[in-house]
Amino acid sequence: MGNRVKRTYNLSQATVRRVRELAGEYGLAKSQDAVVELAVEQLYSAAREREEAEQWASASHDPEFRAEMAAIAADFADGEAWPR
């Protein structure tokens, strides 16, 4: 199961009820702890994806980045450059 750390959080009654339902009634995860871990992982992934999208959007306005991407695209546009 790996290293576990016992933590205490103050959650609303509705949140606690939903965690119990997700684990028990819906079988979303094997335990309430697993439901919380799953939710945190999904939120973390969404935050990372949002950050990465912002970085790509910012890079699309960077002249040096655009020139480098154009050069790479040109290298791959030549059918002879790619091994067959």
ROSE-4610 file (N, C-alpha, C; in Angstrom, 1 decimal, always signed):
// ROSE-4610
residu = [M/M/M/G/G/G/N/N/N/R/R/R/V/V/V/K/K/K/R/R/R/T/T/T/Y/Y/Y/N/N/N/L/L/L/S/S/S/Q/Q/Q/A/A/A/T/T/T/V/V/V/R/R/R/R/R/R/V/V/V/R/R/R/E/E/E/L/L/L/A/A/A/G/G/G/E/E/E/Y/Y/Y/G/G/G/L/L/L/A/A/A/K/K/K/S/S/S/Q/Q/Q/D/D/D/A/A/A/V/V/V/V/V/V/E/E/E/L/L/L/A/A/A/V/V/V/E/E/E/Q/Q/Q/L/L/L/Y/Y/Y/S/S/S/A/A/A/A/A/A/R/R/R/E/E/E/R/R/R/E/E/E/E/E/E/A/A/A/E/E/E/Q/Q/Q/W/W/W/A/A/A/S/S/S/A/A/A/S/S/S/H/H/H/D/D/D/P/P/P/E/E/E/F/F/F/R/R/R/A/A/A/E/E/E/M/M/M/A/A/A/A/A/A/I/I/I/A/A/A/A/A/A/D/D/D/F/F/F/A/A/A/D/D/D/G/G/G/E/E/E/A/A/A/W/W/W/P/P/P/R/R/R]
num = [1/1/1/2/2/2/3/3/3/4/4/4/5/5/5/6/6/6/7/7/7/8/8/8/9/9/9/10/10/10/11/11/11/12/12/12/13/13/13/14/14/14/15/15/15/16/16/16/17/17/17/18/18/18/19/19/19/20/20/20/21/21/21/22/22/22/23/23/23/24/24/24/25/25/25/26/26/26/27/27/27/28/28/28/29/29/29/30/30/30/31/31/31/32/32/32/33/33/33/34/34/34/35/35/35/36/36/36/37/37/37/38/38/38/39/39/39/40/40/40/41/41/41/42/42/42/43/43/43/44/44/44/45/45/45/46/46/46/47/47/47/48/48/48/49/49/49/50/50/50/51/51/51/52/52/52/53/53/53/54/54/54/55/55/55/56/56/56/57/57/57/58/58/58/59/59/59/60/60/60/61/61/61/62/62/62/63/63/63/64/64/64/65/65/65/66/66/66/67/67/67/68/68/68/69/69/69/70/70/70/71/71/71/72/72/72/73/73/73/74/74/74/75/75/75/76/76/76/77/77/77/78/78/78/79/79/79/80/80/80/81/81/81/82/82/82/83/83/83/84/84/84]
x = [+0.8/+0.0/+0.9/+2.1/+3.0/+3.0/+3.7/+3.8/+2.5/+1.9/+0.6/+0.9/+0.1/+0.2/-1.2/-1.4/-2.7/-2.8/-3.9/-4.2/-5.6/-5.9/-7.2/-7.6/-8.7/-9.2/-10.7/-11.0/-12.4/-13.2/-14.1/-14.9/-16.3/-17.1/-18.5/-19.2/-20.3/-21.1/-21.5/-21.8/-22.2/-21.0/-19.8/-18.7/-18.4/-18.5/-18.2/-19.3/-20.5/-21.6/-21.3/-20.9/-20.6/-19.5/-18.4/-17.3/-17.8/-18.6/-19.1/-20.0/-20.8/-21.7/-20.8/-19.8/-19.0/-18.3/-17.8/-17.1/-18.1/-19.2/-20.1/-21.2/-22.0/-23.1/-22.7/-21.8/-21.4/-20.2/-19.5/-18.3/-17.2/-17.1/-16.1/-14.7/-14.5/-13.2/-13.4/-12.3/-12.4/-12.6/-12.3/-12.4/-12.7/-13.0/-13.2/-11.9/-10.8/-9.5/-9.2/-9.5/-9.2/-10.1/-11.3/-12.1/-11.4/-11.0/-10.3/-9.0/-8.2/-7.0/-7.3/-8.4/-8.8/-9.2/-10.0/-10.4/-9.2/-8.3/-7.1/-6.3/-6.1/-5.3/-6.0/-7.3/-8.0/-7.9/-8.0/-7.8/-6.4/-5.4/-4.0/-3.8/-4.3/-4.1/-4.7/-5.9/-6.6/-5.8/-5.2/-4.4/-3.1/-2.5/-1.3/-1.6/-2.7/-3.1/-3.4/-4.0/-4.3/-3.0/-2.1/-0.8/+0.0/-0.1/+0.6/+0.0/-1.3/-2.0/-1.6/-1.5/-1.1/+0.3/+1.2/+2.5/+2.6/+1.8/+1.8/+1.2/+0.2/-0.4/+0.6/+1.3/+2.3/+3.5/+3.9/+5.0/+4.6/+3.3/+2.8/+3.0/+3.2/+3.5/+4.9/+5.8/+7.2/+7.9/+8.5/+9.1/+10.2/+11.0/+12.1/+11.5/+10.5/+9.8/+9.2/+8.5/+7.8/+8.8/+10.0/+11.0/+11.6/+11.8/+12.3/+11.3/+10.0/+9.0/+8.9/+9.0/+9.0/+10.2/+11.3/+12.5/+12.4/+11.8/+11.6/+10.5/+9.5/+8.4/+9.0/+9.9/+10.5/+11.4/+12.1/+13.0/+12.2/+11.0/+10.2/+9.3/+9.2/+8.4/+9.1/+10.4/+11.2/+11.0/+10.4/+10.1/+11.4/+12.5/+13.8/+14.4/+14.0/+14.6/+14.1/+13.0/+12.4/+12.8/+13.4/+13.7/+12.5/+12.7/+11.6/+11.8]
y = [-1.2/+0.0/+1.3/+1.1/+2.3/+3.0/+4.1/+5.0/+5.7/+5.7/+6.4/+7.4/+8.5/+9.5/+9.8/+9.8/+10.1/+11.6/+12.1/+13.5/+13.7/+14.9/+15.2/+16.5/+16.5/+17.7/+17.9/+19.2/+19.6/+19.8/+18.8/+18.8/+19.0/+19.6/+19.7/+18.4/+18.3/+17.1/+16.6/+17.5/+17.1/+16.4/+16.9/+16.3/+14.9/+14.8/+13.5/+12.5/+13.0/+12.1/+11.6/+12.6/+12.2/+11.3/+11.5/+10.5/+9.1/+9.0/+7.7/+7.1/+7.9/+7.4/+7.0/+7.8/+7.4/+6.1/+5.8/+4.6/+3.4/+3.7/+2.6/+2.3/+3.3/+3.1/+3.0/+3.8/+3.8/+3.0/+2.5/+1.7/+2.3/+3.6/+4.4/+4.0/+3.7/+3.3/+2.3/+1.6/+0.6/+1.1/+2.4/+2.9/+4.4/+5.0/+6.5/+7.2/+6.7/+7.3/+7.2/+6.1/+6.0/+7.0/+7.3/+8.3/+9.6/+10.0/+11.3/+11.3/+10.3/+10.2/+10.4/+9.7/+9.8/+11.2/+11.8/+13.2/+14.2/+14.0/+14.9/+14.7/+13.4/+13.2/+13.8/+13.7/+14.3/+15.8/+16.4/+17.9/+18.3/+17.5/+17.8/+17.7/+16.7/+16.5/+17.7/+18.1/+19.2/+20.5/+20.7/+21.9/+21.9/+20.7/+20.6/+20.8/+20.2/+20.3/+21.8/+22.5/+23.9/+24.7/+24.4/+25.1/+24.8/+23.6/+23.3/+24.0/+24.0/+24.7/+26.2/+26.8/+28.2/+28.4/+27.5/+27.6/+27.4/+26.5/+26.4/+27.6/+28.2/+29.4/+30.5/+30.6/+31.7/+31.5/+30.2/+29.9/+30.2/+30.1/+30.3/+31.8/+32.7/+34.1/+34.5/+33.5/+33.7/+33.5/+34.6/+34.5/+33.4/+33.3/+32.3/+30.8/+30.6/+29.3/+29.0/+30.0/+29.8/+29.5/+30.1/+29.9/+28.5/+28.1/+26.7/+25.7/+25.9/+24.9/+24.9/+26.0/+26.0/+25.3/+25.4/+24.7/+23.2/+22.8/+21.3/+20.8/+21.6/+21.1/+21.0/+21.9/+21.9/+20.7/+20.3/+19.1/+17.9/+17.8/+16.6/+16.7/+17.8/+17.9/+17.2/+17.1/+16.4/+14.9/+14.3/+12.9/+12.0/+12.6/+11.8/+11.9/+12.9/+13.0/+12.0/+11.4/+10.4/+9.0/+8.2/+6.8/+6.0/+5.2/+4.3/+2.9]
z = [+0.0/+0.0/+0.0/+0.3/+0.2/+1.5/+1.6/+2.8/+2.9/+4.1/+4.3/+5.4/+5.4/+6.4/+6.9/+8.2/+8.8/+8.9/+8.3/+8.3/+8.8/+9.4/+9.7/+9.0/+8.3/+7.6/+8.1/+8.2/+8.5/+7.3/+7.0/+5.8/+6.2/+5.2/+5.5/+5.6/+6.2/+6.3/+5.0/+4.1/+2.7/+2.0/+2.2/+1.5/+2.1/+3.4/+4.0/+3.5/+3.4/+3.0/+1.5/+0.7/-0.7/-0.8/+0.0/-0.1/+0.3/+1.3/+1.7/+0.6/+0.0/-1.1/-2.3/-2.6/-3.8/-3.5/-2.3/-2.0/-1.8/-1.0/-0.7/-1.7/-2.0/-2.9/-4.4/-4.8/-6.2/-6.5/-5.5/-5.7/-6.5/-6.4/-7.2/-6.9/-5.6/-5.1/-4.0/-3.6/-2.6/-1.2/-0.9/+0.4/+0.3/+1.4/+1.4/+1.2/+1.7/+1.5/+0.0/-0.7/-2.1/-2.9/-2.5/-3.2/-3.1/-1.9/-1.7/-2.6/-2.6/-3.4/-4.9/-5.3/-6.7/-7.1/-6.2/-6.4/-6.5/-5.6/-5.6/-6.8/-7.2/-8.4/-9.7/-9.7/-10.9/-10.9/-9.7/-9.6/-9.9/-9.5/-9.7/-11.2/-11.8/-13.3/-14.1/-13.7/-14.3/-14.2/-13.0/-12.8/-13.6/-13.7/-14.5/-16.0/-16.5/-17.9/-18.2/-17.3/-17.5/-17.5/-16.6/-16.6/-17.9/-18.4/-19.7/-20.8/-20.9/-21.9/-22.0/-20.8/-20.7/-21.2/-20.9/-21.4/-22.9/-23.5/-24.9/-25.6/-25.0/-25.5/-25.5/-24.4/-24.3/-25.3/-25.4/-26.4/-27.8/-28.1/-29.5/-29.9/-28.9/-29.2/-29.1/-28.8/-28.7/-30.1/-30.6/-32.0/-32.1/-31.1/-31.1/-31.1/-30.3/-30.3/-31.6/-32.2/-33.4/-34.5/-34.5/-35.5/-35.4/-34.1/-33.9/-34.3/-34.0/-34.5/-36.0/-36.6/-38.1/-38.7/-38.1/-38.6/-38.4/-37.3/-37.0/-38.0/-38.2/-39.2/-40.6/-41.0/-42.3/-42.4/-41.3/-41.4/-41.6/-41.0/-41.2/-42.4/-43.1/-44.3/-45.4/-45.4/-46.4/-46.3/-47.2/-47.1/-47.0/-47.5/-47.4/-46.0/-45.2/-43.9/-42.9/-43.2/-42.2/-42.7/-41.8/-42.3/-42.7/-43.7/-44.1/-43.7]
